[in-house]
Structures are given as C-alpha cells and as structure tokens.
Amino acid sequence: MENEVTPRFISAYRGSFTSMMRWPQLDDFWSLLNEQADDSWYIYAVGEQPPEQKSTKEKLLSFVKEIDALLHQDHTEDYCGIVYADNKTKPSFIKIYDPNNLGVSCGFSDNPPMPGWILSKIQPIELESALNPPNNRRCWWKKLFA
C-alpha cells in the first residue's frame, strides 16, 4: 500500500515519543485523552488488518478503558513505561506495547518489538511489511560474498 499516507504514517511512527513511566502518569494521560476524545482516531491492532475507517468517540473511550485494564492486569510492575505518545498534552500518535511481548521496548535493540496497538490520527498502514522489506531486498548483498 504505497500512497501519500504511507510516508506520513511511517514518519510519525518513527518520530519522537515520550513514555508514561509511572501508573499515575498513565492515569493522567488517559484522562486527558478522554477529555480530547473525538471521531478522528484510528485504532490499530498491529498484526491485524489496518482499519480503513476512523473509530467513533465511543469506541475510542471503550478501547482506552479496556486497554488500561489489560495493561494493569498483565504488567504487574510498579512502573508503566509501555505507553508512548508523540505529545503528552495534545497527542496524535500513541504506541501501546503488549506486556506479553516487550522484548526491549526502551533502550537499544537491533530488533525492537513492535507495539501491540497504535492510536493514530493518521490512517495506519500494515506496519510489518512497511518496516521490513521482502527478503530479496534485505539479502541481495549476500550474493556478492558467496
């Protein structure tokens, strides 16, 4: 899916993000998002087919409530650190990492995990194929040294 949305979404995905490191910070962030909620958000479960339609405000509010419960249930640490936003006070792109698939979500990794869910005001694209080129594009250079 190569169109004008692809570079915007990938650019936003690779942009600068800030984590809600502590649970109270996440609570405050969800409250702020709930206050700003409208019909302009896409809810994308990474690995599933990206949504073509924006969610309703009601679906966004329901998702936030459910994902918050899931994060508290599955991430029993005394810190959060798995929700990242492009802007803490006026977010337009939010990455939520799956507590059961964290790997190295912060710090450095050659193969960092993808988020489990993305909330975005930009229409999502299928992330895995956009970020990982086909094998023939990744390994062409190996033929030079065979």
Buried (B, 14 or more C-beta within 10 A) or exposed (E): EEEEBBEBBBEBBEEEBBBBBEBEBBBEBBEBBEEEBEEEBBBBBBEEEBBEEBBEBEBBBEBBEEBBEBBBEEBEEEEBBBBBBBEBEEBBBBBBBBBEEBEEBEEEEEEBBBBBBBBBBBBBBBBEEBEEEEEEEEEEEEEEEE
